[in-house]
Amino acid sequence: MSKSKFIQIESKNALLELLKEGREFDKIFVASNAFKDEKSKEILQLAGKNKIPVMKVSRRTLNRKLRSSSSESIVAYMYSDNDWSLDDLLESIYKDGKQPFFLILDDLKYSQNIAAIMRTAFGAGVNGVIINPQKKSIISDETIRISMGAAERIPLVEMNLFNAVKTLKDNDIKVYGVDMEGEYYYDTNLTGPIAFVLGAEDVGISTGIMERVDAKIAIPMREGIGSLNVGASAAVLVYEKLRQEVKGK
C-alpha cells in the first residue's frame, strides 16, 4: 500500500464499524447535544478506549464542518491508505490460507454503485475490488457513508485491468465476465478461486476485457427488462458463489 488520503466521515454507522475494527482516527468532533443517543455514547466510549481526541463543539460549529447533511452530530477525520498492489494482496491472501475471490469493476461511473458493491463484497467475504487507475480517489465521504465503512475495509486495487486479468489467470484464478450471452450463473460451477468482471452501467464490459475472460455468465431476465442494476448483479453473483461453496456443488 502506498497512497493515503485524509477523509471526513459523517455517518455514525460507518464510524462505529471502523472504530470497532480498531481503525485510527485523527480526531472526532461532537456536537454538544450528541451525547444522549446510544450510538453516540458507544462511539465516544470506543474513541476514549482507542485514545482518539474528541472535541465537543457547538451545533453551529459542527454544521460548518458538515458536507453532506445538517442532521449529523458527529464528524470524524482519518487517513485512508486503502491502496493495494495486486501482487501484495495475493501474497496476503495466500499467507492467510484464503481462497482468492475478486470483483473487477470495468469503468463504473457512479460512486453510489461502487460503494454499494463494496459493501456487498465486504459482507460476502470478497478479498478485493479491482478498478482502473482513477484521477480522483473513490474512497470519499460519500462512498464511506453509503458502504457503511466497507469502502475503507475491503482491499482496493487500482491498476490496468488487462494486466489485472492476466495476473489473476497466471495465478489460476478463473475470470468470469457478466454478460447476457453467457451461461446462466446457477448452471455454472463458481467454486474455487474466481473473479467476476462487472461492466459500466450503460455499455457493459469493454470488448478488450471481454475477449480476455475465461467464460461469460448471465443472470436471466424476463422479457422487457434488459438487465439488473450493476450493484444488484454483484450481490446475486457473490452470494451464489457462497451458496455453491457451502453446498459443495
N, C-alpha and C positions, 0 to 999 in steps of 0.2 A: 504494500500500500504506500502511496506517495503523497497524494493531494490532500489538503484539509480545507475546510470551509467553515466560517463562523455562521451559524444559523440561529434563527429565533423560533422558538416553539411556543405556540399559544393554546394548544389543545391539552387540557388536563389529562385526558385519556392517554394520549401519546406520551406525555411527560411522565405519567405514572408508570407506564410499561417500561420506559427507558430507565427510570430510577430503580425499578425492581430488578432490572438486569445489571445494575451497578455501573451504569454509564456515568462518565464525569461531565459536570456542567461548570461553566464559568461563574454564573450567578443566577439567582432567581428573584424576580420582583413580584411582590404580592400586594394586592390592594388591601387597604386597612379593614375592609369588611369581608374579607375572603376566608376567614378562619372558622366559619360556622359549619359549612358542609363537610361531610365525612371524607370526600375525595381530597379536598384541600388539606384537611388535617393529616391524611396519610402521606400526601406529597411533602408536607413540611416535616413530618417525622422522618421520612426517608432522607430528605435533604440534610437534616441535622445529623442523622446516623452516618451519612457519607461526607460530612463536613463541607457541604456546599453553602456558600454565602447566600443568605436570604435577606432581601431588602424590603421592609414594609414601607409602602408609599401610599399617597392619597389616590383615590379613584381617578381624579383628573390627571395626575401624573402618569398613571398606568395607561389611561386611554390614549395619551400622546405616543406611547410606545407600541400600541396595538396596530397591526397592519390589516388583519382580516375581519375583526369583529370587535364591537364595543361591549360585548357581553361577557367576555372572559375576564377573570380576576387574577390570573397568574401569567407571567411571561418569563420564559427561561432561555438562557443562551448557552450554546455548546459548540464545540468544534466537531465537524463531521470529517472523518477520514475514510469514508466508505469508498475506497477506490482500489480494487484488486487487479493484479495481473492474472490471466487465466492459468498460467503455469503455477504461480504461487497458490492459487485457490485449489487446483487439482492436487498439488502436493499436500495441502492441508486436509483435503477430503480423504485422500488415501491414508494419510497418517492417522486420522481418526477412525479408520476402518469403515468408512461410509461408502455408499454406492452413489456415483455421480448422477445428478439429476438437475438439469438446467432448463431455463426458459431463455430463448433468444428472441428479442423484440426488434423486428426489422422496420426501423424508421416510423414507429408510432408517433403521432403528432400531439396527442392530448395528454397533458400531465395527469389529469384525473384518471384516465385509463391505466397509465403506467403505475400510478400509486395503488389503484385497486388491484392490479395484477400482483404487485409486490406484496400486498397484504395477504392475498390468497396464497401466493407462492411460499411465503414465510410460514403460514399456517399449515401448509401441506408438506413441509419439510424439503422444499426445493433448495438445492445447495447454492444456487447463484442465478442472477439475472445478467444477461449479456446484451449490450446495446452498442450501436455505432458511437464513435467519439462525438461528444457534444460540445458546442461552443459555450453553452451555459449549463452548469450542473443541474441535473434533475433532482438532486437532493435539496429540497427547499422547504420553507414553512408549509406550503400547500401540500406537497407530497407526504411530508411527515404527518400532517393532520389527517389527510384522507386515508393514509395507510395505517393509522393508529401506531405510528412509530416504526412500522416494518421497513420503510424505505431506508432507515438507518441501520436496521438489524440484519437484513438479508444481504449477503455479499453482492456487490455490483462491479461488473467488469465492463470497461469501455475499450473497445478495440474494433479493428476492421472485421466485419462479420465473415468475409471469405476466409480470413486467417483463423477466425474462431472455429468455423465449421471444420476446417482442415485439422486443427489441433484436436478437436473432440473426436473426429473419426480416427486420427492417429492413435488415440487412447482407447479405441474400441468402444466408443460411446455412439450409439445409433442416433442419427438425427432425422426427426420427422418434420415435414412441412405440413402445416394445416391448410388444406385446400379442398374445395367441394368435389374435385375429381378423384380424391383419394378413396382408399378403403375405409369403411365405417370404423370409427375408433374402437367400438366394442367388439369388433371382429379381429382386431389387431393385438398381437402379443406385446404389451407395453412393459413387461417386467424387464429387469436388468438396467444397466447404465444407459440413459437416454437423454435427449434434448428435444424439446418442442420449439419449432420456429413459428412465431405468430407475426402476421404481416400488418402493414399500415391499415388504418380504419377504412380508407377509401379504395385502395388499389391492391391490397393484399401483399403477399410475399413477392419481392422483386424477382425478376426472371433469373438473374445470375445466381441468387441464393437457392431458388427452387431447383435449378439444374444440379446443385451440389448435395441436396439432401439424399438420404438413403431411401426414403419412401414418403408417400403422401398419405395423410389420414384426413377423414372428413367427419363432420358432425351432421347427421341427416336433418333436413329441414322440410317442413310441409310446403306445398306449392304456394307461391306468392310471397314467401319470406326468403330473402337471399342468404342471410347468414345471421349468426348471433353477434352481439357486441363482442369485441375482442377480449374484454375482461371476463365476460360470461364463458366464452370459448376456453380461455385459460383455466377457469375453475372446473369446467366439465372434464377437461383432459387430465389435469393433475390429480383429481380425485378418482378418476377411472384408473389411473396407474396405481394409486394406493389401494384401490379395491382389488385389482388384479394381484398385487403383491400379497395382500392379506389372504385372498382366496387361493393363491398359488396356481394361477392359470397355466 
